[in-house]
Amino acid sequence: MILDNKTKSIEKCDIVGEHKIIGIPNLYLRVNKTKKVFRLKAKKWLTLGVFGVDTSLRKAELLSKIISIKIKQGVLIDQLDSTLNLTKNLDDFENNLKLVSGIKINNLEDIPTFIDVHQEWHKFTNFKEKWSKVYAQQTMNVPKNYVYPVIGNKQIHTISRKELTDCINNVYEKGINETARKMRGQLEAIFDYAIDHEWIDNNPVPSAKSTLIIGKKNRAIGHGFLKFEKIPEIIDILLAKNTPQSLATIVSLITSKRVYEVCSMKWNQIHLKEKQWNAPSTVTKNKKPHNIPVTSEFKAILEHLKESNEGNYVFPYKNSHISKESPRNQLKSIIEENIRDYQHINSEREPDAHGFRTSFGTWARQVGYDIKYIKSQQSHADDGSVSEMYNRYDWIEERRVLAQHWEDFCFGKTSITEKARIS
Protein backbone atom coordinates (compact mmCIF):
# COMPACT_ATOMS: atom_id res chain seq x y z
CA MET A 1 0.00 0.00 0.00
CA ILE A 2 1.17 3.54 -0.79
CA LEU A 3 0.45 6.39 1.60
CA ASP A 4 0.26 10.12 0.90
CA ASN A 5 3.04 12.13 2.51
CA LYS A 6 0.46 13.64 4.88
CA THR A 7 0.09 13.06 8.60
CA LYS A 8 -3.66 12.23 8.41
CA SER A 9 -3.18 9.34 6.01
CA ILE A 10 -0.59 7.86 8.37
CA GLU A 11 -2.83 8.28 11.40
CA LYS A 12 -5.70 6.45 9.70
CA CYS A 13 -3.60 3.58 8.35
CA ASP A 14 -4.15 0.44 10.47
CA ILE A 15 -3.34 -2.28 7.92
CA VAL A 16 -0.45 -4.42 9.17
CA GLY A 17 2.61 -4.36 6.90
CA GLU A 18 5.08 -2.06 5.14
CA HIS A 19 3.59 1.04 3.50
CA LYS A 20 5.59 3.23 1.11
CA ILE A 21 5.20 6.96 1.75
CA ILE A 22 4.89 8.65 -1.61
CA GLY A 23 7.06 11.69 -2.28
CA ILE A 24 9.76 10.78 0.24
CA PRO A 25 12.34 8.42 -1.30
CA ASN A 26 12.78 5.04 0.45
CA LEU A 27 10.67 6.00 3.48
CA TYR A 28 8.15 3.45 4.76
CA LEU A 29 5.69 3.13 7.62
CA ARG A 30 5.81 -0.27 9.34
CA VAL A 31 2.44 -1.01 10.95
CA ASN A 32 1.93 -3.80 13.49
CA LYS A 33 -0.74 -4.44 16.11
CA THR A 34 0.70 -2.08 18.73
CA LYS A 35 2.63 0.69 16.95
CA LYS A 36 3.66 2.39 13.72
CA VAL A 37 7.37 2.71 12.97
CA PHE A 38 9.14 4.81 10.33
CA ARG A 39 11.77 2.82 8.44
CA LEU A 40 14.26 3.83 5.78
CA LYS A 41 15.22 1.36 3.06
CA ALA A 42 18.97 1.85 2.54
CA LYS A 43 21.57 -0.92 2.21
CA LYS A 44 19.64 -2.37 5.08
CA TRP A 45 16.47 -1.31 6.91
CA LEU A 46 17.03 1.55 9.34
CA THR A 47 14.50 2.34 12.07
CA LEU A 48 13.91 6.08 12.39
CA GLY A 49 11.43 6.06 15.27
CA VAL A 50 7.87 5.35 16.41
CA PHE A 51 5.17 7.54 14.91
CA GLY A 52 3.31 9.55 17.51
CA VAL A 53 5.75 8.62 20.29
CA ASP A 54 9.22 9.97 19.45
CA THR A 55 9.05 10.65 15.69
CA SER A 56 6.78 12.83 13.56
CA LEU A 57 6.42 12.55 9.79
CA ARG A 58 8.45 15.74 9.41
CA LYS A 59 11.25 14.40 11.60
CA ALA A 60 11.29 11.12 9.66
CA GLU A 61 11.54 13.01 6.36
CA LEU A 62 14.43 15.14 7.61
CA LEU A 63 16.23 12.11 9.02
CA SER A 64 15.82 10.26 5.73
CA LYS A 65 17.39 13.18 3.84
CA ILE A 66 20.27 13.49 6.29
CA ILE A 67 20.98 9.75 6.13
CA SER A 68 20.90 9.72 2.32
CA ILE A 69 23.50 12.49 2.28
CA LYS A 70 25.68 10.74 4.84
CA ILE A 71 25.62 7.50 2.85
CA LYS A 72 26.81 9.37 -0.24
CA GLN A 73 29.55 10.95 1.86
CA GLY A 74 30.78 7.46 2.78
CA VAL A 75 29.36 7.01 6.27
CA LEU A 76 28.83 3.33 7.08
CA ILE A 77 25.31 1.96 7.48
CA ASP A 78 26.17 0.41 10.84
CA GLN A 79 27.40 3.79 12.12
CA LEU A 80 24.12 5.40 11.07
CA ASP A 81 22.13 2.58 12.67
CA SER A 82 24.00 3.03 15.97
CA THR A 83 23.48 6.80 15.78
CA LEU A 84 19.72 6.36 15.32
CA ASN A 85 19.59 4.14 18.41
CA LEU A 86 21.23 6.93 20.43
CA THR A 87 19.18 9.80 18.99
CA LYS A 88 15.94 10.92 20.63
CA ASN A 89 16.14 14.54 19.46
CA LEU A 90 16.87 15.41 15.84
CA ASP A 91 19.24 18.19 16.92
CA ASP A 92 21.44 15.55 18.57
CA PHE A 93 21.87 13.42 15.44
CA GLU A 94 25.06 15.11 14.19
CA ASN A 95 26.80 15.03 17.58
CA ASN A 96 25.83 11.40 18.13
CA LEU A 97 27.17 10.49 14.70
CA LYS A 98 30.47 12.13 15.58
CA LEU A 99 30.61 10.07 18.76
CA VAL A 100 29.92 6.85 16.89
CA SER A 101 32.12 7.42 13.84
CA GLY A 102 34.71 9.90 15.00
CA ILE A 103 34.37 11.94 11.78
CA LYS A 104 33.32 15.54 11.08
CA ILE A 105 30.06 15.86 9.17
CA ASN A 106 28.23 18.98 8.01
CA ASN A 107 25.07 19.94 9.86
CA LEU A 108 21.70 19.98 8.16
CA GLU A 109 21.79 23.73 8.77
CA ASP A 110 24.76 23.93 6.39
CA ILE A 111 22.69 22.88 3.38
CA PRO A 112 22.54 26.02 1.18
CA THR A 113 19.52 28.06 0.16
CA PHE A 114 18.18 28.27 -3.38
CA ILE A 115 19.92 31.64 -3.82
CA ASP A 116 23.26 30.14 -2.75
CA VAL A 117 22.91 27.17 -5.10
CA HIS A 118 21.74 29.29 -8.04
CA GLN A 119 24.63 31.71 -7.72
CA GLU A 120 27.20 28.93 -7.31
CA TRP A 121 25.72 27.03 -10.30
CA HIS A 122 25.71 30.24 -12.34
CA LYS A 123 29.35 31.01 -11.62
CA PHE A 124 30.50 27.44 -12.32
CA THR A 125 28.46 26.92 -15.51
CA ASN A 126 29.32 30.35 -16.90
CA PHE A 127 33.02 29.56 -16.47
CA LYS A 128 32.62 26.07 -17.95
CA GLU A 129 30.47 26.97 -20.96
CA LYS A 130 31.82 30.50 -21.58
CA TRP A 131 28.42 32.16 -21.84
CA SER A 132 28.00 35.44 -23.67
CA LYS A 133 27.57 38.47 -21.42
CA VAL A 134 23.93 38.77 -22.41
CA TYR A 135 23.08 35.13 -21.75
CA ALA A 136 24.92 35.18 -18.43
CA GLN A 137 22.88 38.20 -17.37
CA GLN A 138 19.62 36.53 -18.45
CA THR A 139 20.33 33.35 -16.49
CA MET A 140 21.01 35.45 -13.44
CA ASN A 141 18.05 37.81 -13.77
CA VAL A 142 15.24 35.36 -14.57
CA PRO A 143 15.47 33.32 -11.33
CA LYS A 144 16.32 36.49 -9.42
CA ASN A 145 13.13 38.20 -10.62
CA TYR A 146 10.68 35.29 -10.50
CA VAL A 147 12.04 32.68 -8.05
CA TYR A 148 13.99 34.55 -5.36
CA PRO A 149 10.93 36.40 -3.99
CA VAL A 150 9.10 33.10 -3.46
CA ILE A 151 11.66 30.47 -2.39
CA GLY A 152 15.03 32.21 -2.59
CA ASN A 153 15.84 31.94 1.11
CA LYS A 154 14.60 28.37 1.56
CA GLN A 155 17.17 25.60 1.94
CA ILE A 156 17.45 23.68 -1.31
CA HIS A 157 16.35 20.36 0.19
CA THR A 158 13.12 21.85 1.59
CA ILE A 159 11.76 23.16 -1.73
CA SER A 160 8.78 21.21 -3.07
CA ARG A 161 7.64 20.39 -6.59
CA LYS A 162 4.49 22.43 -6.01
CA GLU A 163 6.46 25.54 -5.08
CA LEU A 164 8.55 25.26 -8.24
CA THR A 165 5.47 24.59 -10.38
CA ASP A 166 3.82 27.70 -8.94
CA CYS A 167 6.90 29.81 -9.79
CA ILE A 168 6.85 28.59 -13.40
CA ASN A 169 3.09 29.00 -13.79
CA ASN A 170 3.22 32.52 -12.36
CA VAL A 171 5.49 33.52 -15.26
CA TYR A 172 3.21 31.82 -17.79
CA GLU A 173 0.27 33.75 -16.34
CA LYS A 174 2.12 37.00 -17.05
CA GLY A 175 2.07 36.04 -20.73
CA ILE A 176 5.85 35.70 -21.11
CA ASN A 177 5.83 32.08 -22.19
CA GLU A 178 9.34 31.96 -23.60
CA THR A 179 10.78 33.26 -20.32
CA ALA A 180 8.75 30.65 -18.41
CA ARG A 181 9.97 27.85 -20.68
CA LYS A 182 13.60 28.90 -20.29
CA MET A 183 13.21 29.34 -16.53
CA ARG A 184 11.94 25.77 -16.15
CA GLY A 185 15.07 24.50 -17.93
CA GLN A 186 17.31 26.65 -15.75
CA LEU A 187 15.64 25.40 -12.59
CA GLU A 188 16.12 21.81 -13.71
CA ALA A 189 19.84 22.46 -14.25
CA ILE A 190 20.17 24.24 -10.88
CA PHE A 191 18.60 21.33 -8.98
CA ASP A 192 20.72 18.83 -10.93
CA TYR A 193 23.72 20.78 -9.67
CA ALA A 194 22.36 20.40 -6.12
CA ILE A 195 22.06 16.63 -6.66
CA ASP A 196 25.67 16.48 -7.88
CA HIS A 197 26.74 18.15 -4.62
CA GLU A 198 24.61 15.75 -2.54
CA TRP A 199 22.38 18.45 -1.08
CA ILE A 200 19.29 16.68 -2.46
CA ASP A 201 18.52 13.22 -3.83
CA ASN A 202 15.90 13.94 -6.48
CA ASN A 203 15.08 16.76 -8.84
CA PRO A 204 11.69 18.30 -7.88
CA VAL A 205 11.37 20.43 -11.04
CA PRO A 206 8.40 19.30 -13.20
CA SER A 207 9.32 18.07 -16.67
CA ALA A 208 8.55 20.16 -19.75
CA LYS A 209 5.69 17.75 -20.54
CA SER A 210 4.19 17.81 -17.06
CA THR A 211 0.45 18.41 -16.88
CA LEU A 212 1.16 20.67 -13.89
CA ILE A 213 2.57 23.37 -16.17
CA ILE A 214 -0.30 25.46 -17.45
CA GLY A 215 1.55 27.11 -20.31
CA LYS A 216 3.13 24.07 -21.91
CA LYS A 217 0.58 23.90 -24.73
CA ASN A 218 0.69 27.62 -25.51
CA ARG A 219 2.04 28.45 -28.93
CA ALA A 220 5.10 30.68 -28.99
CA ILE A 221 4.45 34.07 -30.57
CA GLY A 222 7.37 35.86 -32.18
CA HIS A 223 8.25 39.52 -31.98
CA GLY A 224 6.08 42.04 -33.79
CA PHE A 225 7.30 43.19 -37.18
CA LEU A 226 6.78 46.03 -39.63
CA LYS A 227 4.85 46.57 -42.83
CA PHE A 228 7.43 46.41 -45.61
CA GLU A 229 6.25 49.63 -47.26
CA LYS A 230 6.85 51.55 -44.01
CA ILE A 231 10.51 50.56 -43.62
CA PRO A 232 12.01 53.24 -45.97
CA GLU A 233 9.98 55.91 -44.11
CA ILE A 234 11.39 54.74 -40.77
CA ILE A 235 14.94 54.72 -42.21
CA ASP A 236 14.57 58.35 -43.33
CA ILE A 237 13.41 59.45 -39.85
CA LEU A 238 16.30 57.61 -38.16
CA LEU A 239 18.87 59.06 -40.58
CA ALA A 240 17.62 62.56 -39.85
CA LYS A 241 18.18 62.05 -36.11
CA ASN A 242 21.82 61.11 -36.75
CA THR A 243 22.61 59.82 -33.24
CA PRO A 244 24.44 56.64 -32.21
CA GLN A 245 21.10 55.27 -31.05
CA SER A 246 19.25 56.00 -34.30
CA LEU A 247 22.10 54.75 -36.50
CA ALA A 248 22.38 51.56 -34.44
CA THR A 249 18.66 51.03 -35.07
CA ILE A 250 19.26 51.28 -38.82
CA VAL A 251 22.17 48.82 -38.62
CA SER A 252 20.04 46.38 -36.61
CA LEU A 253 17.41 46.52 -39.32
CA ILE A 254 19.63 46.20 -42.40
CA THR A 255 21.98 43.53 -40.99
CA SER A 256 19.27 41.39 -39.29
CA LYS A 257 21.64 40.93 -36.39
CA ARG A 258 20.44 40.61 -32.80
CA VAL A 259 20.09 43.99 -31.18
CA TYR A 260 22.67 43.45 -28.43
CA GLU A 261 25.30 42.34 -30.97
CA VAL A 262 24.84 45.60 -32.86
CA CYS A 263 24.80 47.84 -29.80
CA SER A 264 27.98 46.28 -28.41
CA MET A 265 29.86 46.28 -31.73
CA LYS A 266 33.53 47.23 -31.47
CA TRP A 267 35.78 48.82 -34.07
CA ASN A 268 38.25 45.93 -33.92
CA GLN A 269 35.49 43.69 -35.27
CA ILE A 270 35.07 45.85 -38.38
CA HIS A 271 37.14 45.29 -41.53
CA LEU A 272 36.15 48.00 -43.98
CA LYS A 273 38.65 46.98 -46.64
CA GLU A 274 37.22 43.45 -46.73
CA LYS A 275 33.69 44.85 -46.18
CA GLN A 276 33.05 42.49 -43.28
CA TRP A 277 31.98 42.63 -39.65
CA ASN A 278 33.24 39.70 -37.56
CA ALA A 279 31.00 39.30 -34.51
CA PRO A 280 32.93 37.21 -31.94
CA SER A 281 31.56 34.18 -30.10
CA THR A 282 31.47 36.18 -26.85
CA VAL A 283 28.46 38.19 -28.04
CA THR A 284 26.55 35.77 -30.29
CA LYS A 285 23.65 33.73 -28.96
CA ASN A 286 24.98 30.39 -30.25
CA LYS A 287 28.52 31.17 -29.01
CA LYS A 288 29.96 30.91 -32.51
CA PRO A 289 31.68 33.72 -34.42
CA HIS A 290 29.56 35.17 -37.20
CA ASN A 291 30.69 37.07 -40.30
CA ILE A 292 28.35 39.76 -41.64
CA PRO A 293 28.75 41.49 -45.01
CA VAL A 294 29.21 45.26 -44.82
CA THR A 295 26.89 46.70 -47.45
CA SER A 296 27.11 50.16 -49.03
CA GLU A 297 24.90 52.17 -46.63
CA PHE A 298 26.19 50.18 -43.65
CA LYS A 299 29.72 51.14 -44.72
CA ALA A 300 28.74 54.80 -45.05
CA ILE A 301 27.32 54.79 -41.51
CA LEU A 302 30.51 53.25 -40.14
CA GLU A 303 32.72 55.79 -41.93
CA HIS A 304 30.54 58.63 -40.64
CA LEU A 305 30.75 57.38 -37.04
CA LYS A 306 34.49 56.81 -37.28
CA GLU A 307 35.10 60.50 -38.01
CA SER A 308 34.03 61.52 -34.50
CA ASN A 309 34.63 58.34 -32.54
CA GLU A 310 37.99 57.35 -31.10
CA GLY A 311 36.71 54.85 -28.53
CA ASN A 312 36.40 51.07 -28.66
CA TYR A 313 32.68 50.93 -29.42
CA VAL A 314 31.03 51.81 -32.71
CA PHE A 315 27.94 53.08 -30.85
CA PRO A 316 29.37 54.65 -27.69
CA TYR A 317 27.58 55.90 -24.62
CA LYS A 318 29.61 57.38 -21.78
CA ASN A 319 32.34 54.82 -21.01
CA SER A 320 30.59 51.88 -22.67
CA HIS A 321 28.15 51.27 -25.51
CA ILE A 322 24.50 52.20 -25.93
CA SER A 323 21.85 50.05 -24.28
CA LYS A 324 20.26 47.18 -26.17
CA GLU A 325 16.96 48.93 -25.43
CA SER A 326 17.98 51.93 -27.52
CA PRO A 327 16.75 50.56 -30.88
CA ARG A 328 13.47 49.50 -29.27
CA ASN A 329 12.98 52.99 -27.85
CA GLN A 330 13.93 54.61 -31.16
CA LEU A 331 11.34 52.58 -33.06
CA LYS A 332 8.70 53.11 -30.40
CA SER A 333 9.12 56.89 -30.56
CA ILE A 334 8.39 56.77 -34.31
CA ILE A 335 5.40 54.43 -34.42
CA GLU A 336 3.70 54.82 -31.02
CA GLU A 337 1.19 57.45 -32.23
CA ASN A 338 -0.20 55.14 -34.93
CA ILE A 339 1.08 51.63 -34.37
CA ARG A 340 -1.51 49.91 -36.60
CA ASP A 341 -0.26 51.84 -39.61
CA TYR A 342 3.17 50.25 -39.12
CA GLN A 343 2.25 46.73 -38.01
CA HIS A 344 2.44 43.98 -40.63
CA ILE A 345 -0.87 42.23 -41.27
CA ASN A 346 0.64 38.88 -40.23
CA SER A 347 2.23 40.25 -37.06
CA GLU A 348 0.46 39.16 -33.87
CA ARG A 349 2.27 41.74 -31.77
CA GLU A 350 3.13 45.39 -32.05
CA PRO A 351 6.40 45.94 -33.96
CA ASP A 352 9.62 46.13 -31.98
CA ALA A 353 13.31 46.24 -32.79
CA HIS A 354 13.75 42.55 -32.04
CA GLY A 355 11.21 41.91 -34.79
CA PHE A 356 13.56 43.35 -37.45
CA ARG A 357 14.87 39.80 -37.87
CA THR A 358 11.33 38.62 -38.60
CA SER A 359 10.90 41.39 -41.17
CA PHE A 360 14.08 40.32 -42.94
CA GLY A 361 13.31 36.59 -42.78
CA THR A 362 9.78 37.11 -44.10
CA TRP A 363 10.93 39.41 -46.92
CA ALA A 364 13.79 37.11 -47.96
CA ARG A 365 11.49 34.10 -48.26
CA GLN A 366 8.86 36.15 -50.06
CA VAL A 367 11.26 37.31 -52.77
CA GLY A 368 12.71 33.81 -53.20
CA TYR A 369 16.09 33.53 -51.49
CA ASP A 370 17.44 30.08 -50.60
CA ILE A 371 16.76 29.18 -46.96
CA LYS A 372 20.42 28.30 -46.36
CA TYR A 373 21.46 31.87 -47.17
CA ILE A 374 18.76 33.29 -44.90
CA LYS A 375 19.68 31.02 -41.98
CA SER A 376 23.37 31.76 -42.40
CA GLN A 377 22.74 35.52 -42.49
CA GLN A 378 20.74 35.29 -39.26
CA SER A 379 23.24 32.92 -37.60
CA HIS A 380 20.64 30.24 -37.08
CA ALA A 381 21.61 26.65 -36.25
CA ASP A 382 22.11 24.18 -39.10
CA ASP A 383 19.99 21.08 -39.47
CA GLY A 384 22.38 18.86 -37.52
CA SER A 385 23.13 16.59 -40.48
CA VAL A 386 26.57 15.08 -41.00
CA SER A 387 27.08 17.09 -44.18
CA GLU A 388 26.37 20.33 -42.33
CA MET A 389 28.61 19.30 -39.44
CA TYR A 390 31.59 19.14 -41.82
CA ASN A 391 30.63 22.33 -43.68
CA ARG A 392 32.68 25.39 -42.77
CA TYR A 393 31.61 27.63 -45.67
CA ASP A 394 29.30 30.37 -44.44
CA TRP A 395 27.91 31.55 -47.83
CA ILE A 396 29.50 34.96 -47.29
CA GLU A 397 29.64 35.91 -50.99
CA GLU A 398 26.06 34.81 -51.64
CA ARG A 399 24.99 36.66 -48.51
CA ARG A 400 26.60 39.85 -49.82
CA VAL A 401 24.08 39.78 -52.65
CA LEU A 402 21.21 39.01 -50.25
CA ALA A 403 22.29 41.66 -47.71
CA GLN A 404 22.71 44.36 -50.37
CA HIS A 405 19.30 43.56 -51.84
CA TRP A 406 17.68 43.86 -48.40
CA GLU A 407 19.50 47.12 -47.67
CA ASP A 408 18.43 48.54 -51.05
CA PHE A 409 14.84 47.63 -50.23
CA CYS A 410 15.04 49.20 -46.74
CA PHE A 411 16.41 52.45 -48.22
CA GLY A 412 13.71 52.57 -50.89
CA LYS A 413 16.08 51.86 -53.79
CA THR A 414 14.11 48.84 -55.00
CA SER A 415 10.56 47.52 -54.68
CA ILE A 416 9.05 44.41 -53.13
CA THR A 417 8.36 43.08 -56.62
CA GLU A 418 12.05 42.52 -57.36
CA LYS A 419 12.81 38.83 -56.96
CA ALA A 420 15.96 37.26 -55.52
CA ARG A 421 19.14 38.39 -57.25
CA ILE A 422 20.68 34.92 -57.00
CA SER A 423 19.09 31.50 -57.34
BELWO-V760489 format. One record per run of one state. SS is the DSSP state (helix for helix, strand for strand, loop for the rest). FROM is the first residue (numbers start at 1). TO is the last residue. If there is no record, write none. Layout:
SS/FROM/TO ; SS/FROM/TO
This chain:
loop/1/1 ; strand/2/3 ; loop/4/6 ; helix/7/12 ; loop/13/16 ; strand/17/21 ; loop/22/26 ; strand/27/31 ; loop/32/35 ; strand/36/41 ; loop/42/44 ; strand/45/51 ; loop/52/54 ; strand/55/55 ; loop/56/56 ; helix/57/72 ; loop/73/76 ; helix/77/86 ; loop/87/89 ; helix/90/101 ; loop/102/107 ; helix/108/110 ; loop/111/112 ; strand/113/113 ; helix/114/129 ; loop/130/132 ; helix/133/146 ; loop/147/147 ; helix/148/151 ; loop/152/154 ; strand/155/155 ; helix/156/158 ; loop/159/160 ; helix/161/173 ; loop/174/176 ; helix/177/196 ; loop/197/223 ; strand/224/224 ; loop/225/225 ; strand/226/226 ; loop/227/227 ; helix/228/241 ; loop/242/243 ; helix/244/255 ; loop/256/258 ; helix/259/263 ; loop/264/265 ; strand/266/266 ; helix/267/269 ; strand/270/271 ; loop/272/275 ; strand/276/279 ; loop/280/289 ; strand/290/293 ; loop/294/295 ; helix/296/307 ; loop/308/312 ; strand/313/313 ; loop/314/315 ; strand/316/317 ; loop/318/319 ; strand/320/321 ; loop/322/325 ; helix/326/335 ; loop/336/338 ; helix/339/342 ; strand/343/343 ; loop/344/350 ; strand/351/351 ; loop/352/352 ; helix/353/367 ; loop/368/370 ; helix/371/377 ; loop/378/385 ; helix/386/389 ; loop/390/395 ; helix/396/410 ; loop/411/423
